[in-house]
Amino acid sequence: MRLLRLSPSLPLGFLLLFLSSVSAVLARAEEEDPTIRTMEEFSGYPLRESPSWVADSLSSLSVESENLQKQIDELASFSDTPAPSVTRVLYTDKDVMARRYVKNSMGLAGLSVREDAVGNIFGRWDGLEPELPAVATGSHMDAIPYSGKYDGVVGVLGAMEAIKVLRRSGFKPKRSLEIIVFTSEEPTRFGISCLGSRLMAGSKALLKELETTVDSQNTSFLDAAKYAGYAQDPVDLTSVFLKKGAYAGFVELHIEQGPILEEEGVSIGIVTAIAAPASIKVDFEGSGGHAGAVLMPYRNDAGLAAAELALAVEKHVLQSGSIDTVGTVGILQLHPGAINSIPSKSHLEIDTRDIDEERRNVVMEKIHQSAIRIARDRGVKLAEFKIVNQDPPALSDESVIRAMESASKDLKLSHKLMISRAYHDSLFMARVSPMGMIFIPCYKGYSHKPEEHSSIQDITNGVKVLALTLAKLSLK
């Protein structure tokens, strides 16, 4: 009897699932097994080879680029500063409005939407086996003051478009696909980076710290969260914690925030590791006084102590001997802040990072010793030297890297392996799930400023790679 052949007109999702199921059989079969020949004849495809026709089908799918750009522009309008800058700080009115916009968009995309106690947002597309751990993607949408409209947002709205791409193709995931919008990746309001993903990763230290954390206006974290509709009584932030293995994989699409991809003309960056970040708060206290009346030999200037420590940060970083070691004094505040008054207090916040955790820790200790010496030499008090966070680096999972590489090759997009030197929620998702990141180029590497920009073509490329990667991972 003549064997039937699968019609090329069948939905892409059915064909992907068919190939996935028979591949498991083939992996256990001998090459000469007649079962293999039978399945090949039945399907019409050589099952012992990579089904490139699947990738070709996905690569030809049209991302609705104009609509995606429109959504990016619309989300940017929820800002406390005028365009082209974006300022969207945790739990403010504009943040709440942006959250509402994203949740509505998720609903229109056919996703089931929920939120946790701190406002991490989840949009799920149920797979054929919803009891299996889902494959997740997503990013953040909060924005530091006077920043741009692409950081984080590309990974949120781009994730929604990736799922729409798969839906339009007729694809049906085996594992559910879930988009996560993380709360407060930026440390703007409470000085804590990746607040939402840290909690999801089970940080008990952060849980305790949030009980007493306040912002610059002395508003507590819990009061701010309640204002935005979260952390309702009875407050149980442990409900945010995830168990290891909660997701089968996590992939974040993001602008590079550096110049490498653009300068080298490469379409896709496949992140293999995220650098180890740390932050430090330092306070000096001096005696202050009148700028004209107190002569130079008699001064105990807290401002000059801060300035000297800022230069010491630069010196210690450069002495590390590695281009991968970086340090930044992003905040330097003087009290009382008058031109004719010697500063009696100074406050610094220092960010230092490296792909090598031990080397970064050596730099941090040198900064500490410099702070002690400077305080002694200048006759001021080192009132505080506090390590706010000191996180290890995160490695991308090999299986996720392979899926991203395979997707880029299938889509015929140039790509390279690279390290992320910027902080991302993926750093903490790696503690509960196999993790990977997809980078796309951004103009001159600009980020955290109004000039931040990625072309719609680069965004479209990233969405396609994300879509195909999610499809691959969802069938495992």
N, C-alpha and C positions, 0 to 999 in steps of 0.2 A: 504494500500500500504506500502511496506517495505521501511523504511527510509534508505537513503544513508549514508555511513560512510566516513569520511575524511581519505584518504590514508596516512600512516606514511611516505610515500616517498615524500609527498608534501614539497616544500621549507620551511625551518624553519621560514623565514620572514613572509610567508603567515599565518602560524599557530599562530605566535606571534600576528600578527595583528587581526586575527580572535578571539583569546581569549581576546585580549584587548577590542574589540568592544562589544562582548557579555557580558563581565564582567560589563560594565556600565549598561546594561539592568538588569543584575542579582542583582546589588546593590539596585535597586529600586523595585524589585519584591518580593512578599511574598514567603516563603519557599515552600508552597504547590502549587504555580502557575504551571499549566501544561506546560507553556511556557518553564520553566527551564528544565523539563523532556524532552520536545521535543528537545531543543538545545543540551542536554547531549546525547540523542540518536543519533542526527544528527552528532555530532562531534566525538562521541566515547570516550569522556573524561569527568570525573566528574568536571563540571565547578564551583562547589561550593567549590572546594579544590584548593590549590596551584598547578599549573601544573608543578610538579617537573621534568617531562620528558623534559621540555624545558631547564631547568638548566642542566640536565644530558647531553643533546645534546651539549650545549655550553661548558661544562666542558671537553667533549671528543675532542673538536676541537684542532687542533695542531697549536700552535704558531710557526712561523718560527724563532726559537731561534737563530740558527747559523747566519742567515742573519741579524737579529737584532743586534747581537753582532758585526758583521762585520761593520754595519752602525755606531755603537757607536765608534768603533776603527777608522773608516774613518773620522768621524767628529772630533775626538781628534787630527787628524793630522793637522788641521787648528789651529796652535798654534804658539805663538811667543817665546816659550821656548821648549827645547827638551823633548821628551818622557822620563819617564812616566808622567811628569808634563804637564799641559795644562794652557796656558795663552791666553785668548781671550777677549780683551777689546773693549768696545763699539766703533763702527764706525771706527775701524782700518782696515787695509787691510785684516787681517785674519778673522775678524768679518764679513766683506763683503763677503769673500769667503765662510764662513760657512753658511751665509744666502742663498747664491746662491745654495749651496748643498741641504739645507733643502727645498727650494722652488722647486727645480727640483724633489726631492723625493716626495713631495706632488703631483706634477703633474703626476708623474708615478703611484701614488696610486689612480689616478682618481679624485682628489680633484680640485675644482676651487680655484685659489690662488689670493689674493690681499694683499696690504700693506697700512698702513695709513701714516700720515705725519711724524711720528717719527720712523717708521720702525717696528711697531708691525705687525707680519705676520699672515694671516688667511687662513686656508685651509678648504673648506666646502664640505660636502657631502649632497646634497639636499635630504630632506625627501619627503614623499608623500604629506605632507601639508607644503610646504616651507614658507607659509605666517606666520606660527606660530613662536614664538621666539625659536631659536635653543637651543640645549644643547651643551655646550662647554667643552673642556678639553685643556690641554697644560701646558707649563712651559717656562723656559728660557734656553738659551744656551751660554750666556756670562760666562766667567770664570775669577776669580781673578788670579793674578800672582801666578804661581807655584801651581796650584790646581790640582784637579783630573778630570776625564772624565765622571763622572756619575751624578753629581749635576745638576739638571735641564734637562740634556739631556735625562735621562730616561723618563721624563714626556713629552718630545717632540717626540722622536723616538718611545717610547712606545705607545704614543697616535696614531701615524700613524699605528703601527702594530695592535693596538686594532681595528681600523676601518677596516683594512684588514681582521682581524679575522671575523668581522661581515659580510663583503662583501662575504667572502668565504663560510659562512654559508648559504647564500641566504637571510639573514635578510634584511628587508627594513624598515628604520626608519620612524616613523610618523613625528616627528620633525626633522629638519635638524641637523646634527652633525658637529661641527666646532672645528678645532684645532687652538689654538692661541699660537704663539711663541712671548713671551713678550720681549720688548726692555729693556735692562739694568736693570735686577733684582739686579745685584751687583752694589755697589756704587763706583767701582774702579776709574773711570775716573772723574766724576763730583761730587762725594760725595753724590749722591742721590740714595737711594735704591728704587727698584721697580718703576723706572721712567715711563716706558710704562704703567703699570697697574694703577699707581697713576693718570696719565692723563686720562686714560679710565674711571676712577672713578670720573672724573670731578674736579680735584684739581685746582682751580683758583689761589691759592697761588703758586703752582709749576709753573703754566703757566707764572706768572709774574716773578718768580725767574729765569726761563730759559732765559729771555731776557738779563740778565747780567751775567749768569753763565759762568765761564771759568775753564779750567783744569790747571794742574800744569805747562803746557807749554804756558799758557795764550791764548790757543785756545778757542774761544767761543763755546758754545753748538751748536748754529745755524750754525756756520762755519763747525764744525765737522759733523753735520747731513747732510749738503749740500755736503760735500766731499764724503759721503757714498751714496748719491743719494736721500736724503730725505729733508724735510722742504724746498721744492722748492718754488720760488716766484710765486704768492704772498703767503707768509707764513701765514697759518691759523691753529695753533695748536689746536684751539677749535674743529676742525673737528674730533679730536681723542676722544672727550668726548662721553660717552655712557649715555643713559637715564636709570634710574632704571627700571628693568624688561626687559632689552635688550636681556637677555638670560633667558631661563627657568630654567637653572641650570648650575653649573660649577664644575668640578671635576678635581683635579690635582693629578697626580701620581708622587711620589717623594721618593728618598732614605730618610731614617729616619734622618741621620746625627747625630745619637746618638746610644748608645749601647743596648737599652732596648730590642728591638725585638730579636736581636741575642742572648743576654744573656738568655732570657726567652724561646727561641726556638719557637717563634710565627711568623707565616708567613706574616700576614697582620696587619698593624696598621690603625685604623679608627679614624681620627682626629676629635675631638669634638670642639676644640678651638685653636686659634693661639695667642701666648703671645703678650702683648702690647710692642712694641719696641720704643726706643727713642735714639737719638744721639745728642751729644753736642760737640761744638768746643770751645777750650779755648786757649787764648794767654796771656802769661806773657811777660813783658818787664823790663829788669834790666839795670845795667850800664856797665856790661862787664869789660874787662881789662885783663892784663897779668897774666898768671897763677902763676908766681913766684913773681911778684912785688907787687901784691895787697894782703895784709895780710887778714886773715880770718875775723877778726872783722869788716873790712871795705867793705865787699863784699855785693852786691845786685844781687845774682845769680839766674837768671831766670830758669836755669836748675834744681836747687835744689827745686825751687818752683813747677816745674812740677812733679818732683819725689815725693814730699810730697803730692801733689794732687792725684797722681796715687795711693798711699797707702791709702789716704782718701776714694777713690772710693771703694777699697776693704773693708775697715772698715764699711762704711755705708751700703753696700750690705749685709755683714754678720750680721749686727745689725738689719736687717729687720725682722729676726726671721723665714724667710721662705726659703726653699731650691729652691723655684721657682724664687727668685730674683737673677739676675745675673748682673755683670758689668764687662766691659773690656775696658782697655786703649789700643786700637789697633794701634794708631799712636802717637809717641812722637818724635818731631823733635827739634833740638837745633841749634842755630845760634851763631857764624859762623861755628861751627862744626869742630873746630881745637883742638887738644889735649892740646895745651898750651895756650888756650884762655878761659876765664870765659864766659859762655853763656850769651849773652845780650838779647836773645829772646828765647822763647820756645813755642811750639805749641802742643796741645794734642787733640785727637779726642776720645770721650768716647761713648761707646755703653752700654745701660742699658735696661733690659727687665724684665717683670713679667707678669704673667697671671692676676694679680690684678692691674688695672690701678692706683688706688689711692695709693697703696703701692709703686709702681714705682715712682709716682710723688713726694712722700715724700722723697725718696732716691735722686731724682734729686735736690730737694730744699736743702737738706743737702750738696750735692756736691757743689752747688752754694755758700752756706754760708762758706764752707771750703775754696773755692777759694778766697773769699773776705778776710777771716782771714789770710790765708797764704800770700797773697799779702801785707797785712798790716804788718804782723810780719817780713817779709823778706825785706821790703822796696822796693818792686817791684810794677809795675803797672799791674793791671788786665785789659789788653787792650781790651779783648773780652771774653764774655761768651755767646755763641750763641746756642740756642736750634734749631737744624737743622730740626728735626722732632720729634713729640710727638704723636704717633698714638694710638688709642684705640685698645683693643683686638678685635678679630673677632670670632664669634661663627659659627660653622657649622650648616647648616639647618637640622632640624629633618628629613625631607623627604629624603634628600640626605644621611644622616646617615643611615636611614632604608634601602635605596637601596644598599648602600655599605655593610651593615651587611648581608642583604639577599643574595647578590651576593657571599660573602665569605662563607656563610652557604651552598648555593647551590653547590659551588665548593669544599665543604668539606675542606676548608683551615682554620687553626687556626687563630684567630684574637682577637684583644683587642681594647678597646677604649682608646685613649691617647691624650695628649696635644702636640702641636707643639711649641717648644720654639725657633725655628728658624724662621726667616723672610721668607715670601713667597708671590708671587703675589696673591695668594688666599685671603690674608688679605684684599686686595683692591677690588678684584672681589666680595667679600661678600657685598660690598656697592651697587652693581648693579644687583646682582643675588643670588639666593640660592646657597650656596657653600659647598663643602666638599673636603677632602684630603685623599688619600690612601698612606700609608707609606709601604715601604719594608725594610728588614734588610740591613745593610751595615757593612762591616768588622770592628769590634771593635769600631763602631760608628765613624770611621774616615771620615772627609770631609774637604774640602778646603785645601787639601794636596795631593801630588802625590799618596799616599797609599790608597786613597779613592777607594772602590771597593764594588760592589754588584754582587753576583753570577748570572749567566744566569738563573738558576732555580728560584731564588727569583724574578728576573725581569719578567720572564715568568708568575709567579703567579700573579704579580701585573698587567700585561697586561690583563690577563684573568678576574680578578676582575673589572678592568676598563671597559673592553668590555661589560661585563654583566651589570654593573651599567649604562653605557651609553644606552644600549638597554632598560633597565627598564625605565629610565627617558625619553627616546625619545618617548615612547608609551603613556605618560601621557597627 
